[in-house]
Amino acid sequence: MNEQLVQILGSVLVLIPFALAQARRVDPSSLSYLLLNLLGSGLLAVDAAVTRQWGFLLLEGVWAVVSLAALSRRQAGRRTSRTAGH
């Protein structure tokens, strides 16, 4: 896949959930929102690393880490609520 297609795909994966959240069609803490952000920003971060675009890597790398942390907190919260109910 060429570099431009990777960048477009990664951008779309980040922008679609953002636009849906702004339109109040998806919750920013939902699994779909966080997964799409993680996939898109991760793809863009890898592309930035390969092409040595350090500022872009910083932006997308942090975006991916924040998305991953939010996913981890979400999953931990689900585990806690399931065990508390039993």
N, CA, C and O atoms as CSV, one atom per row, in Angstrom:
chain,resi,resn,atom,element,x,y,z
A,1,MET,N,N,0.867,-1.185,0.000
A,1,MET,CA,C,0.000,0.000,0.000
A,1,MET,C,C,0.901,1.232,0.000
A,1,MET,O,O,1.845,1.314,0.786
A,2,ASN,N,N,0.614,2.181,-0.873
A,2,ASN,CA,C,1.514,3.326,-0.919
A,2,ASN,C,C,1.259,4.292,0.244
A,2,ASN,O,O,0.214,4.253,0.894
A,3,GLU,N,N,2.227,5.138,0.477
A,3,GLU,CA,C,2.222,6.052,1.629
A,3,GLU,C,C,0.970,6.933,1.686
A,3,GLU,O,O,0.407,7.137,2.762
A,4,GLN,N,N,0.539,7.447,0.556
A,4,GLN,CA,C,-0.640,8.326,0.530
A,4,GLN,C,C,-1.901,7.573,0.951
A,4,GLN,O,O,-2.729,8.117,1.682
A,5,LEU,N,N,-2.054,6.333,0.499
A,5,LEU,CA,C,-3.226,5.544,0.886
A,5,LEU,C,C,-3.226,5.246,2.376
A,5,LEU,O,O,-4.277,5.293,3.015
A,6,VAL,N,N,-2.067,4.942,2.936
A,6,VAL,CA,C,-1.947,4.698,4.377
A,6,VAL,C,C,-2.358,5.951,5.156
A,6,VAL,O,O,-3.091,5.866,6.141
A,7,GLN,N,N,-1.882,7.104,4.708
A,7,GLN,CA,C,-2.223,8.354,5.389
A,7,GLN,C,C,-3.707,8.666,5.278
A,7,GLN,O,O,-4.315,9.126,6.245
A,8,ILE,N,N,-4.290,8.425,4.130
A,8,ILE,CA,C,-5.725,8.688,3.957
A,8,ILE,C,C,-6.543,7.732,4.820
A,8,ILE,O,O,-7.475,8.156,5.504
A,9,LEU,N,N,-6.200,6.456,4.793
A,9,LEU,CA,C,-6.923,5.478,5.610
A,9,LEU,C,C,-6.818,5.819,7.093
A,9,LEU,O,O,-7.826,5.832,7.800
A,10,GLY,N,N,-5.608,6.093,7.566
A,10,GLY,CA,C,-5.423,6.450,8.976
A,10,GLY,C,C,-6.207,7.693,9.348
A,10,GLY,O,O,-6.829,7.744,10.409
A,11,SER,N,N,-6.183,8.686,8.489
A,11,SER,CA,C,-6.914,9.935,8.754
A,11,SER,C,C,-8.419,9.694,8.824
A,11,SER,O,O,-9.096,10.217,9.710
A,12,VAL,N,N,-8.938,8.905,7.891
A,12,VAL,CA,C,-10.373,8.603,7.880
A,12,VAL,C,C,-10.770,7.856,9.150
A,12,VAL,O,O,-11.828,8.110,9.726
A,13,LEU,N,N,-9.907,6.926,9.582
A,13,LEU,CA,C,-10.206,6.170,10.802
A,13,LEU,C,C,-10.236,7.057,12.046
A,13,LEU,O,O,-10.924,6.734,13.014
A,14,VAL,N,N,-9.512,8.151,12.033
A,14,VAL,CA,C,-9.527,9.094,13.157
A,14,VAL,C,C,-10.671,10.099,13.002
A,14,VAL,O,O,-11.346,10.433,13.976
A,15,LEU,N,N,-10.883,10.572,11.790
A,15,LEU,CA,C,-11.855,11.652,11.572
A,15,LEU,C,C,-13.310,11.202,11.645
A,15,LEU,O,O,-14.157,11.960,12.117
A,16,ILE,N,N,-13.618,10.003,11.196
A,16,ILE,CA,C,-15.010,9.544,11.234
A,16,ILE,C,C,-15.551,9.497,12.662
A,16,ILE,O,O,-16.614,10.065,12.912
A,17,PRO,N,N,-14.872,8.849,13.611
A,17,PRO,CA,C,-15.432,8.846,14.967
A,17,PRO,C,C,-15.469,10.252,15.576
A,17,PRO,O,O,-16.382,10.572,16.339
A,18,PHE,N,N,-14.485,11.090,15.243
A,18,PHE,CA,C,-14.496,12.456,15.753
A,18,PHE,C,C,-15.724,13.201,15.250
A,18,PHE,O,O,-16.415,13.855,16.031
A,19,ALA,N,N,-16.003,13.107,13.951
A,19,ALA,CA,C,-17.174,13.780,13.376
A,19,ALA,C,C,-18.464,13.225,13.978
A,19,ALA,O,O,-19.387,13.984,14.272
A,20,LEU,N,N,-18.531,11.910,14.161
A,20,LEU,CA,C,-19.725,11.308,14.764
A,20,LEU,C,C,-19.912,11.754,16.213
A,20,LEU,O,O,-21.041,11.958,16.660
A,21,ALA,N,N,-18.825,11.905,16.934
A,21,ALA,CA,C,-18.910,12.383,18.316
A,21,ALA,C,C,-19.388,13.835,18.355
A,21,ALA,O,O,-20.194,14.205,19.209
A,22,GLN,N,N,-18.892,14.650,17.433
A,22,GLN,CA,C,-19.316,16.048,17.374
A,22,GLN,C,C,-20.799,16.161,17.028
A,22,GLN,O,O,-21.477,17.088,17.474
A,23,ALA,N,N,-21.295,15.223,16.239
A,23,ALA,CA,C,-22.714,15.199,15.876
A,23,ALA,C,C,-23.552,14.475,16.929
A,23,ALA,O,O,-24.758,14.294,16.762
A,24,ARG,N,N,-22.901,14.067,18.005
A,24,ARG,CA,C,-23.542,13.337,19.110
A,24,ARG,C,C,-24.183,12.020,18.658
A,24,ARG,O,O,-25.236,11.616,19.152
A,25,ARG,N,N,-23.517,11.369,17.710
A,25,ARG,CA,C,-23.997,10.077,17.203
A,25,ARG,C,C,-23.231,8.917,17.842
A,25,ARG,O,O,-23.656,7.764,17.765
A,26,VAL,N,N,-22.095,9.236,18.473
A,26,VAL,CA,C,-21.305,8.207,19.143
A,26,VAL,C,C,-20.676,8.834,20.390
A,26,VAL,O,O,-20.308,10.009,20.395
A,27,ASP,N,N,-20.564,8.036,21.428
A,27,ASP,CA,C,-19.958,8.477,22.686
A,27,ASP,C,C,-18.434,8.363,22.571
A,27,ASP,O,O,-17.922,7.313,22.182
A,28,PRO,N,N,-17.703,9.442,22.909
A,28,PRO,CA,C,-16.239,9.378,22.814
A,28,PRO,C,C,-15.588,8.327,23.713
A,28,PRO,O,O,-14.408,8.020,23.543
A,29,SER,N,N,-16.330,7.780,24.654
A,29,SER,CA,C,-15.760,6.718,25.483
A,29,SER,C,C,-16.228,5.333,25.026
A,29,SER,O,O,-15.951,4.335,25.691
A,30,SER,N,N,-16.936,5.270,23.894
A,30,SER,CA,C,-17.426,3.983,23.395
A,30,SER,C,C,-16.283,3.162,22.798
A,30,SER,O,O,-15.253,3.692,22.381
A,31,LEU,N,N,-16.500,1.881,22.775
A,31,LEU,CA,C,-15.500,0.967,22.241
A,31,LEU,C,C,-15.194,1.279,20.774
A,31,LEU,O,O,-14.028,1.306,20.378
A,32,SER,N,N,-16.221,1.514,19.973
A,32,SER,CA,C,-15.995,1.783,18.548
A,32,SER,C,C,-15.183,3.058,18.337
A,32,SER,O,O,-14.278,3.083,17.503
A,33,TYR,N,N,-15.497,4.109,19.079
A,33,TYR,CA,C,-14.765,5.372,18.961
A,33,TYR,C,C,-13.288,5.167,19.306
A,33,TYR,O,O,-12.402,5.585,18.560
A,34,LEU,N,N,-13.041,4.533,20.421
A,34,LEU,CA,C,-11.664,4.340,20.888
A,34,LEU,C,C,-10.870,3.409,19.974
A,34,LEU,O,O,-9.696,3.659,19.702
A,35,LEU,N,N,-11.503,2.340,19.500
A,35,LEU,CA,C,-10.802,1.418,18.604
A,35,LEU,C,C,-10.449,2.081,17.273
A,35,LEU,O,O,-9.339,1.912,16.767
A,36,LEU,N,N,-11.398,2.837,16.707
A,36,LEU,CA,C,-11.107,3.517,15.445
A,36,LEU,C,C,-9.992,4.539,15.621
A,36,LEU,O,O,-9.129,4.670,14.753
A,37,ASN,N,N,-10.004,5.267,16.743
A,37,ASN,CA,C,-8.935,6.224,17.013
A,37,ASN,C,C,-7.593,5.524,17.175
A,37,ASN,O,O,-6.579,5.988,16.653
A,38,LEU,N,N,-7.587,4.421,17.890
A,38,LEU,CA,C,-6.344,3.672,18.078
A,38,LEU,C,C,-5.813,3.142,16.747
A,38,LEU,O,O,-4.624,3.273,16.456
A,39,LEU,N,N,-6.679,2.554,15.949
A,39,LEU,CA,C,-6.240,2.014,14.656
A,39,LEU,C,C,-5.733,3.116,13.736
A,39,LEU,O,O,-4.669,2.982,13.133
A,40,GLY,N,N,-6.486,4.198,13.627
A,40,GLY,CA,C,-6.086,5.287,12.740
A,40,GLY,C,C,-4.807,5.958,13.177
A,40,GLY,O,O,-3.899,6.165,12.374
A,41,SER,N,N,-4.735,6.299,14.456
A,41,SER,CA,C,-3.538,6.991,14.939
A,41,SER,C,C,-2.333,6.058,14.952
A,41,SER,O,O,-1.209,6.502,14.714
A,42,GLY,N,N,-2.548,4.783,15.224
A,42,GLY,CA,C,-1.446,3.821,15.176
A,42,GLY,C,C,-0.891,3.675,13.769
A,42,GLY,O,O,0.323,3.634,13.570
A,43,LEU,N,N,-1.785,3.598,12.802
A,43,LEU,CA,C,-1.370,3.521,11.405
A,43,LEU,C,C,-0.588,4.764,11.000
A,43,LEU,O,O,0.451,4.664,10.347
A,44,LEU,N,N,-1.083,5.923,11.383
A,44,LEU,CA,C,-0.393,7.173,11.053
A,44,LEU,C,C,0.947,7.290,11.784
A,44,LEU,O,O,1.911,7.819,11.231
A,45,ALA,N,N,1.010,6.800,13.018
A,45,ALA,CA,C,2.266,6.850,13.769
A,45,ALA,C,C,3.329,5.968,13.114
A,45,ALA,O,O,4.489,6.364,13.003
A,46,VAL,N,N,2.929,4.784,12.685
A,46,VAL,CA,C,3.880,3.894,12.009
A,46,VAL,C,C,4.373,4.541,10.722
A,46,VAL,O,O,5.568,4.522,10.427
A,47,ASP,N,N,3.448,5.112,9.957
A,47,ASP,CA,C,3.842,5.781,8.718
A,47,ASP,C,C,4.799,6.937,9.013
A,47,ASP,O,O,5.782,7.130,8.297
A,48,ALA,N,N,4.515,7.695,10.053
A,48,ALA,CA,C,5.382,8.824,10.415
A,48,ALA,C,C,6.772,8.339,10.829
A,48,ALA,O,O,7.774,8.974,10.501
A,49,ALA,N,N,6.834,7.216,11.548
A,49,ALA,CA,C,8.135,6.680,11.958
A,49,ALA,C,C,8.938,6.218,10.742
A,49,ALA,O,O,10.136,6.485,10.642
A,50,VAL,N,N,8.276,5.529,9.832
A,50,VAL,CA,C,8.952,5.026,8.633
A,50,VAL,C,C,9.495,6.179,7.792
A,50,VAL,O,O,10.590,6.086,7.238
A,51,THR,N,N,8.733,7.256,7.699
A,51,THR,CA,C,9.146,8.391,6.865
A,51,THR,C,C,9.900,9.467,7.661
A,51,THR,O,O,10.212,10.537,7.139
A,52,ARG,N,N,10.185,9.163,8.925
A,52,ARG,CA,C,10.965,10.054,9.799
A,52,ARG,C,C,10.377,11.461,9.914
A,52,ARG,O,O,11.086,12.463,9.823
A,53,GLN,N,N,9.072,11.501,10.116
A,53,GLN,CA,C,8.372,12.760,10.347
A,53,GLN,C,C,8.119,12.862,11.854
A,53,GLN,O,O,7.068,12.456,12.348
A,54,TRP,N,N,9.099,13.410,12.572
A,54,TRP,CA,C,9.117,13.324,14.030
A,54,TRP,C,C,7.969,14.075,14.700
A,54,TRP,O,O,7.417,13.590,15.687
A,55,GLY,N,N,7.607,15.225,14.195
A,55,GLY,CA,C,6.481,15.966,14.778
A,55,GLY,C,C,5.175,15.216,14.607
A,55,GLY,O,O,4.357,15.156,15.525
A,56,PHE,N,N,4.987,14.651,13.438
A,56,PHE,CA,C,3.795,13.868,13.148
A,56,PHE,C,C,3.781,12.594,13.982
A,56,PHE,O,O,2.728,12.169,14.458
A,57,LEU,N,N,4.957,11.984,14.158
A,57,LEU,CA,C,5.062,10.796,15.002
A,57,LEU,C,C,4.694,11.125,16.444
A,57,LEU,O,O,3.991,10.355,17.098
A,58,LEU,N,N,5.164,12.263,16.941
A,58,LEU,CA,C,4.809,12.680,18.298
A,58,LEU,C,C,3.294,12.821,18.436
A,58,LEU,O,O,2.698,12.291,19.374
A,59,LEU,N,N,2.682,13.532,17.505
A,59,LEU,CA,C,1.229,13.742,17.558
A,59,LEU,C,C,0.468,12.422,17.515
A,59,LEU,O,O,-0.355,12.148,18.388
A,60,GLU,N,N,0.737,11.624,16.523
A,60,GLU,CA,C,-0.018,10.390,16.342
A,60,GLU,C,C,0.349,9.324,17.369
A,60,GLU,O,O,-0.497,8.530,17.779
A,61,GLY,N,N,1.617,9.312,17.783
A,61,GLY,CA,C,2.016,8.362,18.824
A,61,GLY,C,C,1.315,8.639,20.137
A,61,GLY,O,O,0.829,7.720,20.797
A,62,VAL,N,N,1.264,9.908,20.516
A,62,VAL,CA,C,0.556,10.279,21.756
A,62,VAL,C,C,-0.923,9.987,21.604
A,62,VAL,O,O,-1.545,9.481,22.538
A,63,TRP,N,N,-1.502,10.294,20.453
A,63,TRP,CA,C,-2.924,10.029,20.207
A,63,TRP,C,C,-3.210,8.533,20.383
A,63,TRP,O,O,-4.207,8.159,21.002
A,64,ALA,N,N,-2.343,7.688,19.843
A,64,ALA,CA,C,-2.516,6.238,19.961
A,64,ALA,C,C,-2.377,5.783,21.414
A,64,ALA,O,O,-3.157,4.949,21.873
A,65,VAL,N,N,-1.406,6.312,22.134
A,65,VAL,CA,C,-1.208,5.943,23.544
A,65,VAL,C,C,-2.404,6.364,24.383
A,65,VAL,O,O,-2.859,5.603,25.238
A,66,VAL,N,N,-2.918,7.562,24.151
A,66,VAL,CA,C,-4.090,8.045,24.898
A,66,VAL,C,C,-5.302,7.158,24.595
A,66,VAL,O,O,-6.056,6.804,25.502
A,67,SER,N,N,-5.486,6.805,23.335
A,67,SER,CA,C,-6.602,5.926,22.963
A,67,SER,C,C,-6.456,4.556,23.615
A,67,SER,O,O,-7.432,3.992,24.111
A,68,LEU,N,N,-5.244,4.026,23.613
A,68,LEU,CA,C,-4.991,2.725,24.233
A,68,LEU,C,C,-5.239,2.782,25.737
A,68,LEU,O,O,-5.817,1.856,26.307
A,69,ALA,N,N,-4.808,3.860,26.378
A,69,ALA,CA,C,-5.035,4.011,27.820
A,69,ALA,C,C,-6.531,4.085,28.123
A,69,ALA,O,O,-6.998,3.481,29.089
A,70,ALA,N,N,-7.282,4.817,27.307
A,70,ALA,CA,C,-8.731,4.920,27.509
A,70,ALA,C,C,-9.402,3.560,27.306
A,70,ALA,O,O,-10.317,3.205,28.049
A,71,LEU,N,N,-8.955,2.803,26.311
A,71,LEU,CA,C,-9.485,1.455,26.103
A,71,LEU,C,C,-9.185,0.563,27.300
A,71,LEU,O,O,-10.043,-0.206,27.734
A,72,SER,N,N,-7.978,0.662,27.831
A,72,SER,CA,C,-7.594,-0.142,28.996
A,72,SER,C,C,-8.453,0.206,30.211
A,72,SER,O,O,-8.927,-0.680,30.920
A,73,ARG,N,N,-8.650,1.518,30.444
A,73,ARG,CA,C,-9.510,1.942,31.563
A,73,ARG,C,C,-10.938,1.452,31.362
A,73,ARG,O,O,-11.589,1.017,32.311
A,74,ARG,N,N,-11.419,1.523,30.135
A,74,ARG,CA,C,-12.785,1.087,29.835
A,74,ARG,C,C,-12.930,-0.408,30.129
A,74,ARG,O,O,-13.900,-0.833,30.756
A,75,GLN,N,N,-11.963,-1.195,29.673
A,75,GLN,CA,C,-12.020,-2.632,29.901
A,75,GLN,C,C,-11.874,-2.966,31.385
A,75,GLN,O,O,-12.550,-3.867,31.881
A,76,ALA,N,N,-11.004,-2.256,32.094
A,76,ALA,CA,C,-10.836,-2.488,33.531
A,76,ALA,C,C,-12.123,-2.162,34.274
A,76,ALA,O,O,-12.504,-2.872,35.205
A,77,GLY,N,N,-12.783,-1.106,33.870
A,77,GLY,CA,C,-14.062,-0.718,34.472
A,77,GLY,C,C,-15.132,-1.766,34.234
A,77,GLY,O,O,-15.955,-2.031,35.111
A,78,ARG,N,N,-15.123,-2.356,33.065
A,78,ARG,CA,C,-16.107,-3.407,32.754
A,78,ARG,C,C,-15.850,-4.650,33.597
A,78,ARG,O,O,-16.786,-5.284,34.085
A,79,ARG,N,N,-14.568,-4.995,33.765
A,79,ARG,CA,C,-14.231,-6.160,34.591
A,79,ARG,C,C,-14.641,-5.929,36.038
A,79,ARG,O,O,-15.172,-6.825,36.695
A,80,THR,N,N,-14.388,-4.704,36.534
A,80,THR,CA,C,-14.723,-4.366,37.918
A,80,THR,C,C,-16.223,-4.418,38.136
A,80,THR,O,O,-16.680,-4.944,39.151
A,81,SER,N,N,-16.997,-3.885,37.205
A,81,SER,CA,C,-18.443,-3.871,37.371
A,81,SER,C,C,-19.026,-5.276,37.263
A,81,SER,O,O,-20.034,-5.566,37.908
A,82,ARG,N,N,-18.421,-6.155,36.466
A,82,ARG,CA,C,-18.895,-7.527,36.375
A,82,ARG,C,C,-18.620,-8.294,37.653
A,82,ARG,O,O,-19.473,-9.051,38.118
A,83,THR,N,N,-17.431,-8.108,38.232
A,83,THR,CA,C,-17.100,-8.842,39.450
A,83,THR,C,C,-17.841,-8.285,40.648
A,83,THR,O,O,-18.126,-9.025,41.589
A,84,ALA,N,N,-18.161,-7.000,40.638
A,84,ALA,CA,C,-18.911,-6.398,41.749
A,84,ALA,C,C,-20.344,-6.894,41.773
A,84,ALA,O,O,-20.973,-6.930,42.830
A,85,GLY,N,N,-20.863,-7.276,40.612
A,85,GLY,CA,C,-22.234,-7.731,40.518
A,85,GLY,C,C,-22.415,-9.181,40.953
A,85,GLY,O,O,-23.547,-9.650,41.074
A,86,HIS,N,N,-21.336,-9.885,41.185
A,86,HIS,CA,C,-21.422,-11.321,41.541
A,86,HIS,C,C,-21.107,-11.547,42.972
A,86,HIS,O,O,-21.132,-12.686,43.437
